Amino acid sequence: MELKITILPLLLVFFVHHAVQASSCQFPSYLTQRTRWESKISLNRRSTGVYWKFHDRVLEIVDLTTLDADSVLHQCHSELPGQKYVVYRESDGVTSYQCLKFITRSNQVVQFKASVSVKEEEFEADVLCADDSLELDPWPLIWPGETDTYHACPLTGGYDFYMHDNKNKETTCENSHLKPRMESECMTGEGLTLDFRSFECRGRIEMELKQTLYCLGTWNEEDYTYSVVTDNDDLWPKLWVLRFSLHRDQKFSARLYNDIAVDIDSAFTENYFELHFEQAYYPSLCENEASPCLDCDINNAFYCQKTCHTCDALRDVDSCEFDVPSQGEWQEISHQGNRDIAVTSSMIYADDMLPLQCFDLHTDVWYEDKNYRAVATVFKNGCKPRYTCVEFVRISTSVLMYRISQNLIWPQKLILSGQDVCAEEQFRDDPKPLSGEFRSKGLRPLLKKKGVGQHHPTVSCGISGKFLLDAKMMHRSMNCTAYLEACSSSHTFSLQTDSACSGSVDIETHRCLGSFESGSTTMIITDKPAGNGDYYCWAFYKEEWDSVYSVYLLYASDCHAEIGRNIRYYNFKGHLAEFGVKMGSGLFGSHSCHDEFPDMLPTTVDITAKSSAPGIITQSSSDSIDFSTTKNRYYTTSTAFRRSTPKPVFPSTLRKLPTTPRLPLTTPQVTQFSTRMATHAPTAPPQGKSAEFSPELKKPGGGNLKELNQYKPVAAAIKSNGAADACTCSAVLLTLSFVFPLFLSQ
């Protein structure tokens, strides 16, 4: 009996030890927020060998190369500094331990190092996770789905190229009259485009003749830059790895791998294409694209415009001007940040965009009757010139509506008309995650910049009466009651909320600066009487089949014709609040100004006394967040994305508007951007301002029913660990329930 009593405490210690470890060890959110990560991807993702599925404390690795897609569960045992995690698994009564170190290249690309597996009697965490015990796995983990972060590609500029197929030992189009062309990030958000010109030059690469690629993640390792690129296909995105030397000049070579593996020693995979690049320059709208240009027959006139004198170049730049109401200094204010835009008589300057120059087109009645202007951009980094269309519509003294079309790349036609550049189909949003960030389908508001102490003139709001609202503040994920009143003035309205919205009963006044209607949405642009640069948009949205209006509160420049549908159907998350109108008989569901709501909020709040307190939209200075520690939502590079610290948590009030320009450039983008901008002078960013925002990353939904049924053991493992996390003593009681009957039966 003494032996039995001695063994019992040892068993208890063992089970309690594992319960405590399980309760404290948890995989990071950037891994668990994805439904699954893919690894051992080959043949452009036609073959995937392994799925990694991270749950809070369980890692499931599914081997797709086996007949039954064998699944192995690893429990999170402990976390060590440096993104190192000890995991353990049990098989045939034997517990084995392994250390994993994750290296975040982006929110879609994660590399990892792994130790060998050791048995329990050999396990020492510090030894197992020592740097010299870890070996880099050549197959990174990839999330190929949608994301809300745009990763700029590492190359910037334009290059001619020819290609060598390493597997077939064939070289194509080395001496072509019109060489294949690569252009990368010439305009922000364009990604990387390979124009093979012909099927012969494309060889066996599984791409379109003109293929646009987007970068999922970029990093430097030893003497090379690596970038995982995708064709961004809606149904099944293909993947490649682009590798090139850190030390390059106007001529350099790069490898395009079909297998998504890191090939440092050039011996891991033979399945790649060698691309030989040479920078070619097109500094004006009158250049030769082909080489050599020996004659000017009908086939060469288009590609040899300079030699053949067939240029449709800038004929008279000085005669092209933007309308006077469009000229001036403006601000774009959205959930991604602020951007300064200056419109002169013939130029547009904007933060994180190259200057756009107005130029004359062959005019026609269609073009002259519109609010359009064609603009051109020329480069000195090898990129071809771009034609773009800009539309301006001034709706008030303070608000200018604008949109920018997709780019047309020179050369286009020998005679280019307004309808070629400004056709309606040219106005469309960029692919996600940029969407309408730079180029857009709908008009978006700009706010006139004003001097210190100045106030914008107001206009009629276009609404009247009282609105009883069910409110949802997006930063708090909870519902409350709101009351909007537009009775005392046609140029202002007030919003009153109960304590569930902001912690106290608040009343805020909003001044109307402009309003416009598009389709099923009416939008009102407002600021606040303090004139501190807080600009918002109130979008009243109702489809024909809706019984009530929905009202969305957004930053001013987030408003456009499709914003209601984007929020309701396309998962747009940039709005601040949404309101359901409790219908009255008036416009937009308002009630009469004479109606009383005895069950509504108290209306005797002293507005003057509360003027210094933060409201539901404003935020006190003590709530500010250092922008230097907050990564920009849409632009990350290998050095910028290091989400190792917790995301800032905002207090009960809504976040303050970010006021620094977007696109924080970091290595390797700084050098590239500086080179690109060397000959241009966009307006300087505003000084002495801070910015703050903490974007929520999209959390994809869980897989299909087949997967759910196939991996039911995962649910049991998570449930077991959840019990340990809730109360470690539960594991002890469970242990006792099994151990004591064994001893009592002896």
N, C-alpha and C positions, 0 to 999 in steps of 0.2 A: 504493500500500500504506500510505502514511503517513495518508491520509484514513481508511482502514478502521480503523487502530489508534486514531485519534482518536475515531471514533464509538463504538467498542466500550465504552470506559469510561463514556461518557454514557448508553448504553443500560443498562449495569449499574447505574449510579446511580439511574436512573428505576425500574427493577424492584425494586431493593433498598429504595428509599424507600417504595414502595407496600407491600412486604412488611412492613417495620418498622411502618408505620402500622396495617396490618391486624392485626398481632399485639398492639397496645396498645389499639386502639379496640374497645369492646364496649358494646352497648346495656344499659341497667340491667335488673335482674332483675324489677322490677315490670311491665316491658313484655314481656319474653321468657317469663314464666311463663304467660301466656295464650295459648291456641291461636291466637286471632285477635281483633283489635279491629275494631269496626264504626264506620263513619262515613258521613256523608251519609244519615242515617236520616230518613225522612219517613213521614207517614200512620201514626203510632203504631208504626212498624217493619214495616208491610206492605211497605215499600220500603227497601232498603239499597243504597247506591251503591258503596261501597268497602270492601274488607277490607284491614287492615294486619296483616301477620304478621311479628313480630320474632323473629329468631334471634340467636345471640350477636353475630354481626358482619354479618348480612345483613338488610335490610329488604325485604320483598316487598309491593308494593302491587298489589292486584287490582281492576281496574275492572269492576264487575259490570254497568255500563250498556252495555258492548260485547257484540257477538254471541258472541265466543269467550272473554269474561272475561279480557281481556288482562292479563298480569302483567309488572310492571317490577321489576327487582332493583336495589337500592341497596346499595353496600358502605359499611360504617362506616370513615371515613377518620381522624378524630381527634375527641377529646372536649375541650371547653372548659368552663371554670367556668360554673355556672348552668344545668346540664342542657342544654347546647348541644352538638349533634353535627353535624359536617361529614360529609355522605355524597356519594358520587360514583357515577355510572353511565356505562357506555360504550354508545354507539349509533352504528352505521355508522362505527366507527373514531374517533369523537369522544368525549372524556371531558368530562363536565360536573359541576359541583360545586354543592351546595346546603347551606344551614345550617338545622337544625331545632332549635327550643327547646321542650322539653316542660314543661308546667305541670300538676302533679299535683293534682287536686281530690279524689280518693279513689283507692282501689285498683280502682275500676271506671270512673272518669271521668278522662280526661286531655285537656287542651287542648294545642294546639301553635301555635307561630308559625313561619313559614317565610320564607326569603329567596327571591329570584329565582335561577334557575340561571345559572351563568356558565361559560364555557369555561376550559380549563386555563391559557391564557396570561393570563386576567384574574383568576385565583384568588388571593386573599389571605384566609386564615382569619379574621384579626382584623377585617377590613373586612366580610367576608361575614356574620359573626356579630355585628356591632355592633347594639345595640338598635334604632337607627333604620333598620337594614336589614331588620328582621323585622316581619312583619305577622301579626296574629292571624287564624287560619282560623276562620270562624264555625261549622264543623262539628266538635265534639269527638269524640274516640275513646271508644267505649263498650264495656265488657265487660258484657253483659246476663245472664250466667250466674250460677251459685251462687258465693258468697263466704263467708269465715269471719269477716267483719267486719260488724257491724250499724251502719248510719249513721242516727242519729236525725234525723228531719225538723226543719227549722228553725223551724216554727211550733209553738206549744204553746197549747192552749186550744180552746174551742168557739165556733163562729160559725154564724149563719144566713146564707144567701146566695141571690142570684138570678143569672142568667147571661145574657150577651149574646153571640150568635154573630157574630163579626166578618165571617165569609165570607158568611153568608146575611143579615146585618143584621137579626137577629131577637132579641128579648128575651123570656125565658120566666120565669114564676112570680114576677114582681116583687111582686105584691100577693096572694100565695097565703095562704090561711087557715092552712096548715101548711107553712112554708117549708122548702126544702131545707136540709140541715145538713152542716157540715164540723167534724170533731173530729180533732185531731192530737196525738199523743204524750201523751194524758191519763194513761195508765199506761205505764211504760217498755216499749217494744217493740211498742206497738199500731200504730205507723205513722200514716198519715193516711187517714181514712175520709170519703168523700163519699156522703151519703144524699140521692138526688134525689127521693125520695118517689113520683114518678110518671114515666111515659114522657114526658109532655108537658114536665116540667121537665128531663129529661135531654137532650132535643133529639137532635142527631146525634153526641154524644160516644159513642165505642165503649167503653162501660163497662157493668157491671151496675148495676141500680137502687141497690144499696148496694155500693159498691166500696171495698175497702181497698187503699191504695197504700203502697209502701215507697220510701224515698229511697236512691238509689245514690251520690249525691255532691252536696254543697252548697258554694257559694262566693259571695263578694261581689265585685261588679265595678261600679265607678263608683257609681251611686246605687241599685243593685238587688242583691237576693239571687236566685240561680239555684239550682234543685234539679232534678236528673234523677230522675223517679219511674217506678216500674214496678208492674204488677199482680202480679208474681211468679208468673205462670202456669207450671205445670210443663213444658208442651210448648213454648210460644212466648210468652215475656213481651212484653207491649206496653210502650211507652215514651212519656213526655211530658216536657216541660220546664215547670216552674212558676216564674214570675217575679213578684216583688213588690218594692215600694219598701222601702228601709232605714228610711225615716221614715214610720211609720204609727201610728194610734191605734185606737180601738174600731171605726172604720169605715175600710176601705181596699179597694182593688181589686188583683186579681192576674190575670195572664195564664197560661192553660194552652195551651201550643203542641203541635200535632200533629207538628211537625217538630223534630227534636232539633238545634236551632241556637241560637246565642247572638245575640239580637237587641238589641244595645245601642242602636242609633239608631232602632228601631221601624220600619224600612223593609225589613228582609230578607225577612220572610214575612208574609202576610196570614192564614195558616191558624191562627187561635187563637180561644180563647174568653175573654171578659172575665168574671171572677167578682167580684161585689160583696159583700163580707163585712161583717157587723155582729155584734159580740159580744153574745151573749145568755146570761144567768146563770141557773143552777139550783142555788142554795146549799143545798137540802134535798131530802128525798124527797117533798115535797108542794108541787108547783108546777104552773103552767099551761104546757103546751108550745105550744098553738095560740094564735092571737091574731087577732081578739078572741074572748073567750068570752062570748057573749051569752045562750046558753040551755044547758040540760043534758039534751038528749035522748040517746038511746042512742049516737049517733055522736060526741057531744062529751064524754061522761062520762070517756072514757079520756084524752083530750088536754087536758081542762080539770079536772083532779082537784082543784085548790085551790078553784076557783069552785064546783064541783059537790059538794065534800065527799066525794070518793070515794077519798081517799088511802089507800094501804096503807103508811103511813110507820112510822118507829120508834115502836112503841107504848110500850115500856118498856125503855129501854136498860139501866137499872140491874139488871134481872133477868137479863140475858144475861151469862154468865161462861164463861171457858175453864176446863177442868178444872185443878185444882191441879198435877198432875204436869207439865202443859204449861207452866206459868208459870215465868218466870225469864229469865236472859240466856244466849243461845246463840250459837254460831258456825257459819256455813256455810263450809266450806273446800273449794274446788274448783280445777280447773286454770285458771279465769278469775280467781281471787283469793279474798279473804276477805270475808265480809259478816257484820256483827253484827245479830242479831235479838233483840228483847226482847218477851216476851209478858207483859202484865199481866193483871189479872182480866178486862178487857173490851177491850183494845186490843193491836194488833200493830204494832211499830215496826221498820223494817228499813232499812238503808242503801240508797239509790237507789230506794226505794219510798215512796209516800205511806202514812200510817197507815191501818190497817184496823180498823174498829170492829165489835165483835160486836153483833148485833141479833136479836131474837126473830122467828121465822117462825110461820106457822100450822102448828103441830106435827102430826105424824102418827106412827104406830108405826114406819114405815120410817125416818124421820129420827131419832127418839129412840134407836133401837137402834144407831146408827152413831157413829163418833168425829168427826162433822162439826160445824162451826159456820159459820153464814152470817155474812159480814162485809160492810160497806158502806163506800164511800169517797165523800165529797162534796168539791166543788171550789169555788174562788172565782175561777176563770179562764175560766168559760164552759163547761167540760166538764160533761156530764151525770153524775149519780151512777152508781156501779158497784156491782153485787152480785157477790160472789165467795164461793166455798166453800173452807174450810180444813179439812184433816184432820190430826190429830195422833195418833201412836201412840208411847207411851213403851216402849222395849224394854229399857232398863237405867237405872241411876242417871245415867249420863253421856251416853246417846244417846237423842235424840228424833227419830222419823221424822215427816216432814211432806210435804204437797203442797198446791199452790194451783191452783184450777180456772181456766178461762177466765172472763173477765168477762161478765156480762150487763148491758146498758146500760138504765138507767131511761128510760121506764117499761116495765114488763113486763106483769104481770097486775094486775087490781084486787085480787085476793087471791093472794098469792105463797106457795107452799108450799116445804118443805124439798126435796122431790123436783125442783122446778123449778130451784133453784139448785145442788143437790148431786148431780144425776144423773150417773152414771158417764161418760156421753159428754161432760160438761163438763170432765172431767180429761183434757187432751191437751196435748202439747208445742206450743210456738209454732213457726211456720215457721223454717227455717234462716235465718240462722246461730244464732239464739238458742236454738232447740230447747227444752230443759227448763230454761233459765236462770232464768226467773221463774215460769212456769206449766208444770206437768208432768203427765204421765200417771201416773208411778210415784212411790212414796214415796222420799224422800231423807233421809239422816242429817244431823242437827244435833248439835254437840258442846257439852256444858255448859261455860260459861266458868268458870274456876277462878281463885282468888287466887294471889298469888305464893307459891311454896313448897308449894302444895297439889298433890296427885296424885289422879287419878281412881281410884275403886275398880275392880278388875278383875272379870271374869266368866269362866266356862268358855269356852274357845275353840271347843269342839265338834269339834276334830280331835285325832288322836293318831297317833304313829308317825313314820316317816322318809319323806321324799319326795325322790326323785332327779329333778332338773328340768333341762330344756334351757331356758336363759334368753336372752331378747333384751331388752337395755336400749335403750329407744326413743331416748334422747338420743345414743347412740353408734352405732346402726344396725349392731350386730354381735352375734354369739351367744357365749354362754359357758355354763359349767356352774354350777349352784346346788344347794344341799342344805338342805332345810328339816327341822328336827327339833322335834317336839312330844312329848317323852318325859319331861323332868325335871319339868314342871309342867303342870297342866291349864289354867292361866291365862296362860301365855306360850308362845312358840315362838321358835326362833332360825333365822336365815337365814345360810348360809355361801356365799360365792361365790369363784370363782377370780380370778386377776389380770386376766383378759380383761374382767371386768365393771367393775372400778373401779381397775385399775392395781396392785392388791395383793390378797392373800387376806384377806377380811374376814368377821367374824362380827358380826351385829347381833341384839339381842333385841327382840321386840315383845310388848307387853302387850295383852291382849284386853279391850276396853271394851264390846262388844256384838256380837251376831250375829243374822242373820235370813235366812230362806229365802223365795224367791219364784220360782215356776215352775222353770226349769232352772238357777237360779243360787243358790248359797249364799254369803253375804257376811259377812266378819268385819271389824269396825272396831278398829283398834289405835292405840296411841301407843308412844313409846319411854321407857325408864326415866328418862331425863334430865328428862322433863317439860317440854320446851322448846316445846311447841305443834306438834309434828310429828304429824299425824293422817293415817292411811291406811286404805284399804279393800282387802281381799284377796277377789277374786271367783272362786269355784270354779264353772266353767261347763262343762256337758256336755249336748248334745242327745241324743235317743234313738238317733240313728244314729252318734254319735261313739264311737270305741273307747277314747279316752283323755280325761281332763279337761284343760281349759285353765285356767290361773290368771292373773288380771290384777291388777296392782298399780296402784292409783289413789289420788288424793287422796280423803279420806273422803266428801265430799258428792257426788262423781261417781258413787257407786254407786247403782244402782236395778235394778229387775227386768229391764230390757231392755239393760243395759250390755254383756253378753256378745255379744248379737246386733248391737248398734250398732258394736262394735269389729270384729266379724268381717265383717259384711255392709254396714254403712253408713258406713264410713270415719271412725269416731270416732278422733281422734288425741290425746285428752287423757290417755291412760294413761301411766304411767311405765315399766312393764315388762310383759312377758308370758312365761309359763312353760308349757312342755309337760311333762306328768307322765309319767315312765317308769313304766308301770303296775306296781303291786304288787297284792296281794290284799285290802288293807284299804280303808276308806272313802276316797273320792276318789283311789284308786290308791296309798295309802300302803303302806309296808313295815313290818314289825314293828320295834319298838324294839330287838329282839335281833338283827336282821339286820345284817350287816357288809358294807361296800362297800370292799373292798381297793383298788379302782382309783379311789376317790373322792379328794376333796381331803384334804390333811393336816388332822388334827383336833387338833393340838397347839398351835394358835395361842393366844398369851397375850392373852386378852380384856382384862384389866386394862391391860396395857401399851399396847394399841391403842385404849383408850377415848377418848383425845384426838385420834385421827386421824379424818379424815372417812371415812365409810363409803360404801356404794353409794347410800344415800338422802340422808344428811346432806351438808352442804356447808360448808366452812370460811368464816370471815368474810372471808378474803382473796379469796374467789371472788364476793363480792357485787357486784351491779350497781345503779347509781343508777337508781331508779325514775323519776326526772324525765326521763330520756332514753329510757325504754322505753314505747312507746305501748300503751295498753290494747287488748286483743285485740278487744273487742266494741263499743267505742264510739269513733267518730272523727267529727270535724267537719272543716270545710274548713281550719281552722287547726291541727288536731291531727295530721293525716296529712301528714307530711313525711318520708318514708322515704329520706332522702338519705345517711344514715350506715349503715355495715354493721351487720347484725343481731348482737347480742352472741352470742358463742360460749361455751358452757359447757364447763368442764373435764371431767375423767373422771368426776366424781361427778354425781349427779342434782341438778337445780336445787332451790333452797331454796323453801319455800312463800312466796308473796306474802302480805303481811300488811296492806296498805293497802286501803281500800274500793275497789270497782270504780266505774266511771263517772267518770273525771276530766273535769270539765266545763270547756269552753273556749268562747271567743267563737264563734258567737253564743248558745251554750247557757246561759252563766252567768246572764245577765239573765233568760232565760226560766225557768230552774230556780228562781232566787231568787224570782221572782214567784209561781211555782206553790207554793212551799213556805212562803210568807210566813205562812200561818196554821197551820202544822204544826210539830211539834218532834220529829223522829225522833232517835234516840240518836246522840250524837256519835261520830265515828270514833275508833278507837284511836290514841293519840298515841305518838310516838317509835318508830314501826315503819317498816320498809322493805319493799319488795316487789321481786320480780324475776321476770321470765319473758320468754321470747323465742319467741312462737308461730311455727310454720311455716305459711306460707300454702299453701293447697291448690293443687297444680299439676294443672290439668286434663289429661286424656288427649288425644292427637292425633286429628285429624278422621277422615273416612272414606276408603275405598279410592279413590273417585273423585278426591278432592282430592289424594291421595298420587300418583296416576298423572298428574294434570293438571299438577302443578308439580314435576316431577323436576329441572328446572334449579336449583331451590333447593338440593337436596342436593349437587349438584356444586359450587355456590358455597361452601356451608358447608365441604365437604370441602377445597376449595382453601384457604380461609382457615385451616382447622384445621392444615394443613401449615405455613403461614407462622407460626402461633402456636407450633407445636412446635419449629421451628428455622428461623430466618430464612435460614440458609445453604442450606436446601433450595430456596428460591425462586431463590437465586443460581445453584445448580447447574442448576436447570431452565432458567434463562435462558441459561446457557452452552451447554446442549445444543442450543438452537435457534439461537443467534447464531453460534457458531463454524463450523458447517457452511456457513452463508451466506458467510463470509469465505474459507473454504478452497476453496469452489467457484469463486471468482473467479480 
